[in-house]
Amino acid sequence: MTESNTPKTINKILPANIRPIVIRGALLVLGWTLLYKFVLGPSGIPDNQLSKLVQIGTAELLSWFYPNITQLGTVVYIDGVASVSIGHQCNGLELAALYIGFMLCFPSSFKKILIYSIVGFLAIYVLNVIRCAALAVMYINHNDLTDFAHHYAFKLVIYAVVFYGWVLYTKKPSVKHA
């Protein structure tokens, strides 16, 4: 392929209206990866804080149903039995970054991006707390189902909610006729 054919090939592969979205996406992925690998990850920010918030939320939710909920380190105990451990990989940060990053790729107003980012992040957090609490209860009562629920069922639910958020975000407002 010659140098003069390269732009024509790219134009055939990526239509003009899609190109800025793909370029923004690639830059965001690169930027996030570098930021997380060299700054955020080594410092534990925001992983430590988010993992702790998920753990506290999980313990609080479980306390509505069980009288003896305790926490030690990253583990939540139900009646003295270690039921769930909240690791950084389970705190929802990657999913929240993916959700918000997707929205940043599409042209929109700052207000819309901010509202959908906040609501989406809170939805991911709440669903993650419910997920962790459900896993804790399943571990105590139905240990044989815990692995399937953790790796497949809950991910399906959370990704469906995230996808629905993206659909709402990218949907053009309907015009109402008077």
Short mmCIF file of the C-alpha atoms (twelve columns), coordinates in Angstrom:
data_MODEL
# 
_entry.id   MODEL 
# 
loop_
_atom_site.group_PDB 
_atom_site.id 
_atom_site.type_symbol 
_atom_site.label_atom_id 
_atom_site.label_alt_id 
_atom_site.label_comp_id 
_atom_site.label_asym_id 
_atom_site.label_seq_id 
_atom_site.Cartn_x 
_atom_site.Cartn_y 
_atom_site.Cartn_z 
_atom_site.pdbx_PDB_model_num 
ATOM 1   C CA . MET A 1   0.000   0.000   0.000  1 
ATOM 2   C CA . THR A 2   1.360   3.369   -0.917 1 
ATOM 3   C CA . GLU A 3   1.259   6.421   1.294  1 
ATOM 4   C CA . SER A 4   -1.250  8.167   -0.995 1 
ATOM 5   C CA . ASN A 5   -3.757  5.293   -0.689 1 
ATOM 6   C CA . THR A 6   -3.760  5.231   3.123  1 
ATOM 7   C CA . PRO A 7   -6.325  8.032   3.740  1 
ATOM 8   C CA . LYS A 8   -8.666  6.610   1.100  1 
ATOM 9   C CA . THR A 9   -8.492  3.188   2.749  1 
ATOM 10  C CA . ILE A 10  -9.186  4.655   6.188  1 
ATOM 11  C CA . ASN A 11  -12.087 6.644   4.739  1 
ATOM 12  C CA . LYS A 12  -13.585 3.428   3.343  1 
ATOM 13  C CA . ILE A 13  -13.174 1.583   6.651  1 
ATOM 14  C CA . LEU A 14  -14.281 4.403   8.965  1 
ATOM 15  C CA . PRO A 15  -16.970 6.779   7.786  1 
ATOM 16  C CA . ALA A 16  -16.353 10.449  8.597  1 
ATOM 17  C CA . ASN A 17  -19.006 10.594  11.337 1 
ATOM 18  C CA . ILE A 18  -17.527 7.559   13.145 1 
ATOM 19  C CA . ARG A 19  -13.849 8.535   12.907 1 
ATOM 20  C CA . PRO A 20  -13.863 11.126  15.767 1 
ATOM 21  C CA . ILE A 21  -15.604 8.627   18.069 1 
ATOM 22  C CA . VAL A 22  -13.029 5.912   17.355 1 
ATOM 23  C CA . ILE A 23  -10.117 8.345   17.740 1 
ATOM 24  C CA . ARG A 24  -11.486 9.684   21.053 1 
ATOM 25  C CA . GLY A 25  -12.043 6.120   22.233 1 
ATOM 26  C CA . ALA A 26  -8.505  5.046   21.359 1 
ATOM 27  C CA . LEU A 27  -7.038  8.125   23.066 1 
ATOM 28  C CA . LEU A 28  -9.191  7.584   26.167 1 
ATOM 29  C CA . VAL A 29  -8.175  3.931   26.438 1 
ATOM 30  C CA . LEU A 30  -4.511  4.841   26.059 1 
ATOM 31  C CA . GLY A 31  -4.792  7.735   28.520 1 
ATOM 32  C CA . TRP A 32  -6.710  5.710   31.122 1 
ATOM 33  C CA . THR A 33  -4.322  2.760   30.821 1 
ATOM 34  C CA . LEU A 34  -1.253  4.954   31.319 1 
ATOM 35  C CA . LEU A 35  -2.867  6.949   34.151 1 
ATOM 36  C CA . TYR A 36  -3.985  3.813   35.974 1 
ATOM 37  C CA . LYS A 37  -0.792  1.811   35.426 1 
ATOM 38  C CA . PHE A 38  1.675   4.529   36.407 1 
ATOM 39  C CA . VAL A 39  -0.236  6.831   38.791 1 
ATOM 40  C CA . LEU A 40  -3.529  5.534   40.176 1 
ATOM 41  C CA . GLY A 41  -2.727  1.826   40.494 1 
ATOM 42  C CA . PRO A 42  0.554   2.211   42.381 1 
ATOM 43  C CA . SER A 43  -0.940  4.822   44.723 1 
ATOM 44  C CA . GLY A 44  -4.104  2.793   45.384 1 
ATOM 45  C CA . ILE A 45  -6.274  5.790   44.493 1 
ATOM 46  C CA . PRO A 46  -9.236  5.423   43.958 1 
ATOM 47  C CA . ASP A 47  -9.162  1.610   44.350 1 
ATOM 48  C CA . ASN A 48  -8.652  1.622   48.124 1 
ATOM 49  C CA . GLN A 49  -11.419 4.145   48.718 1 
ATOM 50  C CA . LEU A 50  -13.897 2.562   46.305 1 
ATOM 51  C CA . SER A 51  -13.261 -0.967  47.619 1 
ATOM 52  C CA . LYS A 52  -13.840 0.297   51.171 1 
ATOM 53  C CA . LEU A 53  -17.070 2.069   50.129 1 
ATOM 54  C CA . VAL A 54  -18.348 -1.131  48.496 1 
ATOM 55  C CA . GLN A 55  -17.423 -3.095  51.619 1 
ATOM 56  C CA . ILE A 56  -19.176 -0.616  53.934 1 
ATOM 57  C CA . GLY A 57  -22.250 -0.556  51.657 1 
ATOM 58  C CA . THR A 58  -22.313 -4.355  51.544 1 
ATOM 59  C CA . ALA A 59  -22.057 -4.632  55.326 1 
ATOM 60  C CA . GLU A 60  -24.760 -1.995  55.792 1 
ATOM 61  C CA . LEU A 61  -27.133 -3.743  53.376 1 
ATOM 62  C CA . LEU A 62  -26.513 -7.116  55.025 1 
ATOM 63  C CA . SER A 63  -27.168 -5.589  58.462 1 
ATOM 64  C CA . TRP A 64  -30.780 -5.011  57.416 1 
ATOM 65  C CA . PHE A 65  -31.229 -8.797  57.279 1 
ATOM 66  C CA . TYR A 66  -28.602 -10.200 59.660 1 
ATOM 67  C CA . PRO A 67  -28.006 -8.867  63.190 1 
ATOM 68  C CA . ASN A 68  -24.330 -9.822  63.453 1 
ATOM 69  C CA . ILE A 69  -22.359 -8.258  60.579 1 
ATOM 70  C CA . THR A 70  -18.688 -7.447  61.092 1 
ATOM 71  C CA . GLN A 71  -15.797 -6.359  58.879 1 
ATOM 72  C CA . LEU A 72  -12.126 -7.102  59.148 1 
ATOM 73  C CA . GLY A 73  -9.677  -6.047  56.455 1 
ATOM 74  C CA . THR A 74  -11.494 -6.562  53.161 1 
ATOM 75  C CA . VAL A 75  -13.788 -9.308  54.476 1 
ATOM 76  C CA . VAL A 76  -17.422 -9.023  55.533 1 
ATOM 77  C CA . TYR A 77  -18.563 -11.599 58.102 1 
ATOM 78  C CA . ILE A 78  -22.094 -12.859 58.662 1 
ATOM 79  C CA . ASP A 79  -22.500 -14.342 62.148 1 
ATOM 80  C CA . GLY A 80  -18.730 -14.784 62.385 1 
ATOM 81  C CA . VAL A 81  -18.400 -16.570 59.032 1 
ATOM 82  C CA . ALA A 82  -16.283 -14.912 56.336 1 
ATOM 83  C CA . SER A 83  -18.821 -14.480 53.553 1 
ATOM 84  C CA . VAL A 84  -17.315 -12.075 51.009 1 
ATOM 85  C CA . SER A 85  -14.033 -10.315 50.411 1 
ATOM 86  C CA . ILE A 86  -14.068 -7.085  48.413 1 
ATOM 87  C CA . GLY A 87  -10.981 -6.961  46.212 1 
ATOM 88  C CA . HIS A 88  -9.955  -4.093  43.980 1 
ATOM 89  C CA . GLN A 89  -10.939 -6.106  40.905 1 
ATOM 90  C CA . CYS A 90  -14.500 -6.285  42.286 1 
ATOM 91  C CA . ASN A 91  -14.993 -2.624  43.231 1 
ATOM 92  C CA . GLY A 92  -16.561 -1.574  39.907 1 
ATOM 93  C CA . LEU A 93  -13.875 0.951   38.940 1 
ATOM 94  C CA . GLU A 94  -13.084 -0.633  35.565 1 
ATOM 95  C CA . LEU A 95  -16.760 -0.839  34.655 1 
ATOM 96  C CA . ALA A 96  -17.387 2.767   35.718 1 
ATOM 97  C CA . ALA A 97  -14.368 3.914   33.671 1 
ATOM 98  C CA . LEU A 98  -15.667 1.981   30.665 1 
ATOM 99  C CA . TYR A 99  -19.171 3.415   31.104 1 
ATOM 100 C CA . ILE A 100 -17.978 7.021   31.412 1 
ATOM 101 C CA . GLY A 101 -15.325 6.600   28.725 1 
ATOM 102 C CA . PHE A 102 -17.971 5.466   26.247 1 
ATOM 103 C CA . MET A 103 -19.958 8.638   26.878 1 
ATOM 104 C CA . LEU A 104 -16.898 10.833  26.486 1 
ATOM 105 C CA . CYS A 105 -16.423 9.442   22.979 1 
ATOM 106 C CA . PHE A 106 -19.730 10.846  21.759 1 
ATOM 107 C CA . PRO A 107 -20.270 14.536  21.216 1 
ATOM 108 C CA . SER A 108 -22.650 15.916  23.809 1 
ATOM 109 C CA . SER A 109 -23.129 18.793  26.208 1 
ATOM 110 C CA . PHE A 110 -21.092 18.916  29.406 1 
ATOM 111 C CA . LYS A 111 -24.316 18.867  31.422 1 
ATOM 112 C CA . LYS A 112 -25.565 15.669  29.766 1 
ATOM 113 C CA . ILE A 113 -22.194 13.941  30.186 1 
ATOM 114 C CA . LEU A 114 -22.035 14.990  33.842 1 
ATOM 115 C CA . ILE A 115 -25.586 13.864  34.662 1 
ATOM 116 C CA . TYR A 116 -25.260 10.501  32.934 1 
ATOM 117 C CA . SER A 117 -21.806 9.953   34.470 1 
ATOM 118 C CA . ILE A 118 -23.008 10.618  38.013 1 
ATOM 119 C CA . VAL A 119 -26.224 8.619   37.679 1 
ATOM 120 C CA . GLY A 120 -24.399 5.766   35.915 1 
ATOM 121 C CA . PHE A 121 -21.588 5.660   38.464 1 
ATOM 122 C CA . LEU A 122 -24.108 5.592   41.328 1 
ATOM 123 C CA . ALA A 123 -26.117 2.855   39.604 1 
ATOM 124 C CA . ILE A 124 -22.956 0.770   39.123 1 
ATOM 125 C CA . TYR A 125 -22.011 1.317   42.778 1 
ATOM 126 C CA . VAL A 126 -25.471 0.364   44.105 1 
ATOM 127 C CA . LEU A 127 -25.663 -2.707  41.865 1 
ATOM 128 C CA . ASN A 128 -22.182 -3.718  42.983 1 
ATOM 129 C CA . VAL A 129 -23.141 -3.415  46.654 1 
ATOM 130 C CA . ILE A 130 -26.266 -5.526  46.016 1 
ATOM 131 C CA . ARG A 131 -24.115 -8.025  44.083 1 
ATOM 132 C CA . CYS A 132 -21.581 -8.339  46.902 1 
ATOM 133 C CA . ALA A 133 -24.311 -8.693  49.533 1 
ATOM 134 C CA . ALA A 134 -26.077 -11.335 47.442 1 
ATOM 135 C CA . LEU A 135 -22.792 -13.206 46.992 1 
ATOM 136 C CA . ALA A 136 -22.243 -13.118 50.760 1 
ATOM 137 C CA . VAL A 137 -25.702 -14.576 51.403 1 
ATOM 138 C CA . MET A 138 -25.231 -17.165 48.669 1 
ATOM 139 C CA . TYR A 139 -21.883 -18.187 50.137 1 
ATOM 140 C CA . ILE A 140 -23.534 -18.806 53.511 1 
ATOM 141 C CA . ASN A 141 -26.685 -20.521 52.173 1 
ATOM 142 C CA . HIS A 142 -25.969 -21.929 48.694 1 
ATOM 143 C CA . ASN A 143 -22.213 -22.181 48.331 1 
ATOM 144 C CA . ASP A 144 -22.513 -24.300 45.176 1 
ATOM 145 C CA . LEU A 145 -24.158 -21.399 43.270 1 
ATOM 146 C CA . THR A 146 -21.752 -18.672 44.367 1 
ATOM 147 C CA . ASP A 147 -19.114 -19.203 41.688 1 
ATOM 148 C CA . PHE A 148 -21.652 -19.198 38.840 1 
ATOM 149 C CA . ALA A 149 -23.407 -16.126 40.209 1 
ATOM 150 C CA . HIS A 150 -20.129 -14.267 40.710 1 
ATOM 151 C CA . HIS A 151 -18.628 -14.971 37.310 1 
ATOM 152 C CA . TYR A 152 -21.693 -15.064 35.049 1 
ATOM 153 C CA . ALA A 153 -25.139 -14.134 36.373 1 
ATOM 154 C CA . PHE A 154 -24.259 -10.874 38.127 1 
ATOM 155 C CA . LYS A 155 -21.989 -9.738  35.298 1 
ATOM 156 C CA . LEU A 156 -24.837 -10.261 32.843 1 
ATOM 157 C CA . VAL A 157 -27.144 -8.079  34.947 1 
ATOM 158 C CA . ILE A 158 -24.601 -5.302  35.497 1 
ATOM 159 C CA . TYR A 159 -23.503 -5.211  31.848 1 
ATOM 160 C CA . ALA A 160 -27.149 -5.117  30.750 1 
ATOM 161 C CA . VAL A 161 -27.746 -2.080  32.973 1 
ATOM 162 C CA . VAL A 162 -24.599 -0.375  31.651 1 
ATOM 163 C CA . PHE A 163 -25.665 -1.089  28.069 1 
ATOM 164 C CA . TYR A 164 -29.118 0.351   28.818 1 
ATOM 165 C CA . GLY A 165 -27.455 3.490   30.191 1 
ATOM 166 C CA . TRP A 166 -25.480 3.825   26.962 1 
ATOM 167 C CA . VAL A 167 -28.642 3.360   24.902 1 
ATOM 168 C CA . LEU A 168 -30.404 6.102   26.858 1 
ATOM 169 C CA . TYR A 169 -27.367 8.367   26.538 1 
ATOM 170 C CA . THR A 170 -27.047 8.000   22.773 1 
ATOM 171 C CA . LYS A 171 -30.783 8.204   22.113 1 
ATOM 172 C CA . LYS A 172 -31.853 11.449  20.503 1 
ATOM 173 C CA . PRO A 173 -34.644 13.253  22.344 1 
ATOM 174 C CA . SER A 174 -37.989 12.791  20.678 1 
ATOM 175 C CA . VAL A 175 -39.759 15.834  19.354 1 
ATOM 176 C CA . LYS A 176 -43.160 16.338  20.932 1 
ATOM 177 C CA . HIS A 177 -45.884 17.754  18.746 1 
ATOM 178 C CA . ALA A 178 -48.382 20.103  20.346 1 
# 
